């Protein structure tokens, strides 16, 4: 995995562009294009993204941003973010 992709993922998290929708779904806003991408967590915590990079390489900065977000953010805060986002 390239350092460039890791840095992009961290920038997405720092910008506040990871939004939990449910325990297994996230919306991630690209810092490059501003597009929103759907991240799903399936069986055995395997994540997938609907961006073209993930389709071609099987990895992307959006998935890594969710991993980073989940590592940095306690579960209770993730749930608060999800509730707030779903009310807006």
Backbone torsions as a table, in degrees:
resi	resn	phi	psi	omega
1	UNK	NA	135.2	-175.0
2	UNK	-80.4	152.3	176.9
3	UNK	-63.4	-32.7	179.2
4	UNK	-60.1	-45.8	179.5
5	UNK	-65.7	-41.1	177.6
6	UNK	-61.9	-42.1	178.9
7	UNK	-66.1	-38.2	176.5
8	UNK	-63.1	-41.8	179.8
9	UNK	-62.3	-45.5	178.9
10	UNK	-62.5	-39.7	178.7
11	UNK	-63.2	-38.0	177.8
12	UNK	-61.8	-44.8	-179.5
13	UNK	-66.4	-46.9	-178.7
14	UNK	-60.8	-35.4	179.2
15	UNK	-74.5	-7.0	-178.8
16	UNK	76.7	28.2	-174.7
17	UNK	-96.0	16.9	174.5
18	UNK	-111.5	120.6	-177.9
19	UNK	-123.7	116.7	177.1
20	UNK	-72.7	134.3	176.9
21	UNK	-102.1	-38.6	176.2
22	UNK	-152.7	-173.8	178.7
23	UNK	-66.2	-20.5	-176.7
24	UNK	-123.5	10.0	-179.2
25	UNK	-137.5	138.4	178.6
26	UNK	-136.7	150.8	168.7
27	UNK	-107.8	132.9	179.8
28	UNK	-125.7	125.7	178.6
29	UNK	-94.1	126.3	178.9
30	UNK	-67.8	135.9	175.7
31	UNK	-78.5	-17.8	179.2
32	UNK	-83.2	-56.1	-172.6
33	UNK	-102.2	-18.8	-175.5
34	UNK	82.0	-0.8	179.1
35	UNK	-70.7	152.2	176.3
36	UNK	-98.9	136.3	179.1
37	UNK	-123.2	144.0	179.2
38	UNK	-93.0	125.2	175.2
39	UNK	-111.5	126.9	178.4
40	UNK	-117.1	143.1	176.7
41	UNK	-111.7	117.9	-177.1
42	UNK	-101.7	-156.2	178.7
43	UNK	-56.0	144.3	178.9
44	UNK	57.2	28.6	178.2
45	UNK	59.7	28.2	176.6
46	UNK	-81.3	125.8	-177.2
47	UNK	-99.5	150.5	174.7
48	UNK	-139.1	156.8	-178.8
49	UNK	-132.5	153.4	-179.7
50	UNK	-95.0	16.1	178.0
51	UNK	-84.5	162.7	-178.6
52	UNK	-69.0	-33.7	178.8
53	UNK	-60.3	-43.3	179.3
54	UNK	-66.1	-39.6	179.3
55	UNK	-60.2	-38.8	-176.7
56	UNK	-86.9	-38.7	-173.6
57	UNK	-107.6	-17.1	-176.9
58	UNK	77.6	11.1	174.6
59	UNK	-154.2	154.8	178.8
60	UNK	-161.8	167.0	-179.4
61	UNK	-67.8	-24.6	-178.5
62	UNK	-69.3	-44.5	176.9
63	UNK	-64.6	-44.4	179.6
64	UNK	-63.5	-32.1	176.8
65	UNK	-65.0	-39.5	177.4
66	UNK	-66.0	-40.9	176.8
67	UNK	-59.5	-47.9	179.6
68	UNK	-61.5	-44.7	178.8
69	UNK	-58.7	-46.2	-178.6
70	UNK	-66.8	-31.8	178.0
71	UNK	-73.4	-37.1	-176.2
72	UNK	-83.0	-28.8	-168.3
73	UNK	-108.7	120.8	177.2
74	UNK	-58.4	149.7	-178.2
75	UNK	-53.5	-40.4	-177.7
76	UNK	-63.5	-38.1	178.4
77	UNK	-69.6	-38.6	176.4
78	UNK	-59.1	-42.1	179.8
79	UNK	-65.9	-40.6	177.3
80	UNK	-61.6	-45.6	177.6
81	UNK	-58.4	-43.8	-178.6
82	UNK	-62.4	-44.4	-179.0
83	UNK	-64.3	-45.3	-179.6
84	UNK	-62.5	-46.0	-179.6
85	UNK	-61.9	-38.1	-178.0
86	UNK	-75.3	-16.6	176.7
87	UNK	-84.7	-21.2	-177.3
88	UNK	-81.1	NA	NA
